[in-house]
Amino acid sequence: MFNKSLAAIFLFCVMLNTAKAQLVIEITSGADQLLPIAIVPFGYDGVDALPEDIAQIIQDDLSRSGLFQAIPRSNMLSMPSKEEDVFYRDWRLLKSDYVVIGSVRKLPNNNYRIGFELLNVLSQEPVEKHASIDVGVNNFRDAAHYISDKIYELLTGSRGAFSTRILYVTADGDRSAPTYRLQVADADGHRPQIVVESKEPILSPSWSGDGKKIAYVMFRNRRPNIFIQELASGTRQQIAQFRGLNGAPAWSPDGKKLAIVLSKDNNPEIYTLDIETQKLERMTNHYAIDTEPSWEPDGKGIVFTSDRGGNPQIYRLDVDSKRVERVTFEGDLNTRARMTPDGRYLVTVQKNDGNYHIALQDMKTGRVQILTETYLDESPSIAPNGSMVIYATTYQGKGILAVVSVDGLVKYRLPSADGDVREPSWSPYFK
């Protein structure tokens, strides 16, 4: 049956405006040791053309993870769609450790049943046998990402993130007066839709924990204001319009509060806003600039950027006691902190020798690793399984999005045909 998370994605996809162009994947590097896997084209006995090549989407997903090496279709000695038709010796000759086979069958209600199996070539036994999903004609990509997530989890032990989504902001048109669009797309850049469009800047998009709402900053009459928007309905609510700065909204893990930055008392400070009661609580009180808050996964702390030590670095705020301590010490500066879902690592933008890179700090050992080599990286956001970081950078004179694995081995770019792309935010798992 159709998975609930797939239904949640489909629900808000159909409610959004169609965007102009999708992002395109350009893989630039992968891990040294890759797991060989063959994704055989799915069998189909119908007469009408299928809307998507499911096997190709699965292959692209797994290749993009940087952990798998796909066997080219041109090298395949056979293309079975049932286990009884699989000759394991053929796949051993191709040095494939695993084989994915599947079939598509049209149902009387005009939906489709997509069946798939994951087979271990060495043991000659199925890892996943006779699994199936029923979907409509518009949900083939959702089904393919779901299958990719299943295969990824079976073979790595970690949950996949192929069915997730990304938010980002594009700016195109006249450079002196661009049009800004907040867009949402699949994690692979496909099926982009416009959430909101404006002639004034849009900044800091942030997902609620259940993936149903977003918060963002949109300027009106050159003043920043914070909005909350339901993705499925498009209903939008302005929740902060104080004098001065209203910025950097970040959802608490339980979805009940936003951490925001306000300068209504003449200095940028971190506040929390209870969304239901609209109660505002000031969390920092310092003459320095405090900004860019992000919650820890357990909701007990907030990491933020402050120049209270002389230059921008990352600090941690205890939500209950309001005690503040410095977290980062390496690099000329550190900004825009985000924490992995397990709380083990902190991702920042770190400046060294005039270059801005994405850095990863181990919160237990303090060890810092530079993940990127480009010179102007910004706005990191972490996949919900903690494996990858999406960020904004510059490539061939344009603002684009790029992705790097948390070990720094896997990298790929997501350039767009239209304008600059900035401010990415990776969705949580949909509930």
C-alpha positions in Angstrom: 0.0 0.0 0.0 1.0 3.6 -0.5 3.2 4.7 2.4 2.0 7.6 4.7 5.1 9.6 4.2 4.6 9.3 0.4 1.1 10.5 0.8 2.3 13.5 2.9 4.7 14.5 0.2 2.1 14.2 -2.6 -0.4 16.2 -0.6 1.6 19.4 -0.5 3.2 18.9 -3.9 -0.1 19.3 -5.7 -1.0 22.4 -3.8 2.0 24.5 -4.9 2.7 26.5 -8.0 4.9 24.9 -10.7 8.4 26.4 -10.8 10.4 27.2 -13.9 13.4 24.8 -13.8 14.7 22.1 -11.7 18.2 21.7 -10.2 20.5 19.3 -11.9 22.8 16.8 -10.2 26.5 16.9 -11.0 28.5 14.3 -9.0 32.1 15.5 -8.4 33.5 12.9 -6.1 32.6 9.8 -4.2 34.0 7.4 -1.6 36.9 5.1 -2.4 35.2 1.8 -1.5 31.9 1.6 -3.3 29.4 -1.3 -3.0 28.7 -2.8 -6.5 24.9 -3.0 -7.2 22.8 -3.6 -10.3 19.4 -2.0 -10.6 17.8 -3.8 -13.5 15.1 -2.0 -15.5 11.7 -2.9 -14.1 9.5 -5.2 -16.2 6.2 -3.9 -17.5 3.6 -5.7 -19.6 1.4 -2.7 -20.3 0.9 -0.9 -23.7 0.9 2.7 -22.5 4.2 4.3 -21.7 5.2 4.7 -18.0 5.7 8.2 -16.7 9.1 7.5 -15.1 11.9 5.0 -15.3 11.8 3.8 -11.7 15.1 1.8 -11.9 17.0 4.8 -13.2 15.7 7.0 -10.4 16.8 4.4 -7.9 20.2 4.1 -9.5 20.6 7.9 -9.5 19.6 8.0 -5.8 22.0 5.3 -4.7 24.9 6.7 -6.8 24.3 10.1 -5.4 24.8 8.8 -1.9 28.5 8.1 -2.8 28.3 4.6 -1.3 27.2 2.5 -4.3 28.6 1.8 -7.7 25.9 1.0 -10.2 26.5 -1.7 -12.9 25.8 0.0 -16.3 22.8 -1.3 -18.1 24.8 -1.8 -21.2 26.9 -4.4 -19.3 24.0 -6.4 -18.1 23.8 -10.0 -19.5 20.1 -10.3 -18.7 17.3 -8.2 -17.4 15.1 -10.3 -15.2 12.1 -9.0 -13.3 11.4 -12.1 -11.2 13.8 -14.0 -8.9 13.3 -17.3 -10.7 14.7 -15.7 -13.8 17.9 -14.5 -12.1 21.1 -16.3 -13.1 23.4 -15.4 -10.2 26.5 -16.4 -12.2 25.8 -13.6 -14.6 26.0 -11.0 -11.8 29.1 -12.6 -10.3 30.8 -12.1 -13.6 29.9 -8.5 -13.5 31.3 -8.3 -9.9 27.9 -7.1 -8.5 27.3 -7.8 -4.9 23.6 -7.1 -5.0 20.8 -7.0 -7.7 17.6 -5.0 -7.6 14.8 -6.4 -9.8 11.2 -5.3 -10.1 8.0 -5.0 -12.1 5.2 -2.6 -12.8 1.6 -3.7 -13.2 -1.4 -1.6 -14.0 -4.4 -2.1 -11.7 -8.1 -2.0 -12.7 -8.5 1.4 -10.9 -5.8 2.8 -13.1 -3.2 2.9 -10.3 0.0 0.9 -10.6 1.5 -1.8 -8.4 5.3 -1.6 -8.2 7.0 -4.7 -6.9 10.7 -5.0 -6.1 13.2 -7.4 -4.7 16.8 -7.0 -3.4 19.0 -10.0 -4.0 22.3 -10.9 -2.5 24.5 -12.3 -5.3 27.1 -14.0 -3.0 24.5 -15.9 -0.9 22.1 -16.2 -3.8 19.2 -15.3 -1.4 16.8 -12.4 -1.3 17.4 -9.6 1.2 14.0 -8.1 0.5 11.4 -10.4 -1.2 8.1 -9.6 -2.9 7.8 -6.0 -1.6 5.2 -3.8 -3.4 3.7 -0.3 -3.4 0.5 0.8 -5.0 0.7 4.4 -6.5 -1.1 6.7 -8.9 0.4 7.9 -12.2 1.8 11.0 -10.6 3.6 9.3 -7.8 6.2 7.2 -9.6 9.1 9.4 -8.3 7.8 9.1 -4.8 7.7 5.3 -5.1 11.2 5.2 -6.5 12.6 7.3 -3.7 10.8 5.1 -1.2 12.4 2.0 -2.7 15.8 3.7 -2.6 15.4 4.5 1.1 14.5 0.9 1.7 17.5 -0.5 -0.1 19.8 2.1 1.6 18.6 1.1 5.0 18.8 -2.6 4.3 22.4 -2.4 3.1 23.8 0.3 5.4 21.7 0.0 8.6 20.9 3.7 8.4 17.7 5.3 7.3 17.8 6.8 3.8 16.9 10.4 3.0 15.9 10.2 -0.7 12.2 10.8 0.0 12.9 14.1 1.8 12.6 17.6 0.3 14.7 20.8 0.1 13.8 24.4 0.4 15.9 27.1 -1.3 15.6 30.7 -2.6 16.3 31.6 -6.3 16.9 35.1 -7.6 16.6 35.7 -11.3 15.7 38.3 -13.8 17.2 41.8 -13.8 20.2 41.8 -11.4 19.3 45.3 -10.2 15.7 44.2 -9.4 15.6 40.4 -9.3 12.5 38.3 -8.5 12.9 36.1 -5.4 11.2 32.8 -5.2 11.1 30.4 -2.3 10.9 27.0 -3.8 10.6 23.4 -2.6 11.8 20.3 -4.5 12.7 16.7 -4.1 16.1 16.1 -2.5 17.5 15.3 -6.0 16.3 18.7 -7.3 13.3 17.3 -9.3 9.7 18.6 -9.2 10.4 22.1 -8.0 7.4 24.2 -6.9 7.1 27.9 -5.9 6.1 28.5 -2.4 6.1 32.3 -2.4 7.4 34.9 -4.9 8.5 38.5 -4.1 10.3 41.5 -5.5 12.0 41.8 -2.2 14.5 39.4 -0.5 13.4 36.1 1.0 15.8 34.6 3.6 16.3 31.9 6.2 13.7 29.2 5.3 13.2 26.6 8.1 11.2 23.4 8.4 8.9 22.4 11.3 9.7 19.0 12.8 6.8 17.3 11.0 7.6 18.9 7.6 4.1 20.4 7.4 5.0 24.0 8.0 7.9 26.3 7.2 9.1 29.6 8.6 11.0 32.3 6.6 11.9 35.9 6.5 10.4 38.1 3.7 11.0 41.8 3.3 8.1 44.1 2.8 8.8 47.8 2.1 12.4 47.0 2.8 11.7 45.7 6.3 12.2 42.1 7.4 9.2 40.2 8.7 8.9 36.6 9.8 6.1 34.3 8.3 4.9 30.8 9.0 3.3 29.0 6.2 1.5 25.6 5.8 2.8 23.9 2.7 -0.3 21.9 1.9 -2.8 24.8 2.1 -0.6 27.7 1.4 -2.0 29.5 4.5 0.5 32.1 5.7 0.7 34.0 9.0 3.0 36.9 9.9 4.3 36.2 13.4 6.9 38.9 14.0 6.9 42.5 12.8 8.7 44.4 15.5 10.6 47.5 15.1 14.1 46.8 13.6 15.3 43.3 12.8 13.0 40.3 12.7 15.1 37.4 11.5 16.6 33.9 11.4 13.5 31.8 12.5 14.4 28.2 13.7 11.8 25.7 14.8 12.1 23.9 18.2 12.2 20.1 17.8 8.7 19.8 19.2 7.3 22.4 16.8 5.9 24.5 19.6 8.4 27.4 19.5 10.5 29.4 17.2 13.9 30.8 18.1 14.2 34.2 16.4 16.4 37.3 16.3 14.9 40.6 17.2 16.5 44.0 17.6 13.4 45.7 19.0 15.4 46.6 22.2 18.2 48.3 20.1 20.5 45.2 19.8 20.1 41.9 18.0 19.3 39.2 20.6 17.9 35.7 20.6 14.3 35.2 21.6 11.9 32.3 21.7 8.3 32.7 20.5 5.6 30.3 21.7 3.6 29.8 18.5 0.2 29.0 20.1 0.3 31.7 22.9 2.5 34.2 21.1 4.5 34.5 24.3 7.9 36.1 23.7 10.9 35.3 25.9 14.3 36.9 25.7 17.1 34.4 25.8 20.3 36.4 25.5 21.2 39.8 27.0 24.5 41.1 25.7 25.8 44.2 24.0 27.3 42.1 21.2 25.4 40.8 18.2 23.6 37.5 18.8 22.1 35.8 15.7 21.6 32.7 13.7 20.0 30.4 16.4 19.6 26.7 15.8 18.1 24.2 18.3 19.9 21.1 19.6 18.1 17.9 18.7 16.8 17.4 22.3 15.5 21.0 22.6 17.6 21.6 25.7 20.0 24.1 24.0 20.3 26.6 21.2 23.6 27.2 19.3 24.0 30.7 17.9 26.5 33.1 16.3 27.9 35.9 18.5 30.8 38.4 18.2 30.9 38.8 22.0 34.4 37.3 22.0 35.7 39.9 19.4 34.9 38.0 16.2 31.9 35.8 15.2 32.0 32.4 16.9 29.5 29.7 17.9 28.0 29.7 21.4 25.6 27.4 23.2 22.7 28.7 25.2 21.1 26.4 27.9 17.3 27.0 27.4 16.4 26.6 31.1 19.2 28.4 32.8 20.1 30.8 30.0 23.8 30.0 30.7 26.0 30.7 27.6 29.3 29.0 26.8 31.6 29.3 23.7 31.7 26.2 21.5 34.1 27.0 18.6 37.7 28.1 18.9 39.4 27.1 15.6 39.3 29.3 12.5 39.2 33.1 12.0 35.4 32.9 12.6 32.5 30.5 12.6 28.9 31.2 11.7 25.6 29.5 10.9 25.8 26.5 13.1 23.7 23.4 12.6 23.8 20.2 14.6 23.5 16.6 13.3 20.3 14.8 14.5 22.3 12.6 16.9 23.9 15.7 18.5 27.4 14.4 17.9 28.6 16.9 15.3 28.3 20.7 14.7 28.4 22.0 11.2 29.5 25.6 10.7 30.8 28.1 8.1 34.4 28.6 9.0 36.7 31.3 7.6 40.4 30.7 7.2 42.8 32.8 5.1 39.9 34.7 3.6 38.0 31.6 2.4 34.7 30.4 3.8 34.4 26.6 4.0 31.9 24.2 5.6 33.5 22.7 8.7 32.5 19.8 11.0 33.3 19.8 14.7 33.1 16.7 16.8 31.3 17.8 20.0 32.9 15.0 22.1 36.5 15.4 21.0 36.6 18.9 19.7 38.2 17.8 16.5 37.5 20.0 13.5 37.4 18.8 9.8 37.1 21.1 6.8 34.6 19.4 4.4 34.7 21.7 1.4 37.4 23.3 -0.9 35.4 26.0 -2.6 36.1 29.5 -1.4 32.7 31.1 -0.6 30.4 28.5 1.1 27.4 29.4 3.3 24.1 28.4 4.8 24.7 24.7 5.6 21.7 22.4 6.3 21.9 18.7 7.4 20.0 15.8 6.0 17.7 14.2 8.6 19.8 11.0 8.7 22.9 13.1 9.4 24.8 11.8 6.4 25.0 14.8 4.1 25.2 18.6 4.3 23.6 20.9 1.6 25.0 24.4 1.4 25.2 27.4 -0.9 28.3 28.2 -2.9 29.5 29.9 -6.1 30.3 28.0 -9.3 31.2 29.6 -12.6 30.1 33.0 -11.3 26.6 31.8 -10.2 25.2 31.0 -6.8 24.4 27.3 -6.7 23.7 24.6 -4.1 26.1 21.8 -3.4 26.1 18.7 -1.1 29.0 17.1 0.8 29.0 14.0 3.0 29.8 14.4 6.7 33.1 12.6 6.1 34.0 14.9 3.2 34.4 12.1 0.7 31.2 12.5 -1.4 30.5 15.8 -3.2 28.0 16.9 -5.8 26.5 20.1 -7.2 22.9 21.1 -7.9 23.2 24.0 -10.4 20.1 25.7 -11.8 19.4 27.0 -15.3 17.7 30.1 -13.8 19.5 32.7 -11.7 21.3 32.3 -8.4 20.3 29.7 -5.8 20.8 30.3 -2.1 19.5 29.6 1.4 19.0 25.8 1.3 17.1 24.0 4.0 16.8 20.2 4.1 13.5 18.8 5.3 13.0 16.4 8.2 11.4 13.0 7.7 7.7 13.5 6.9 5.2 12.2 9.4 
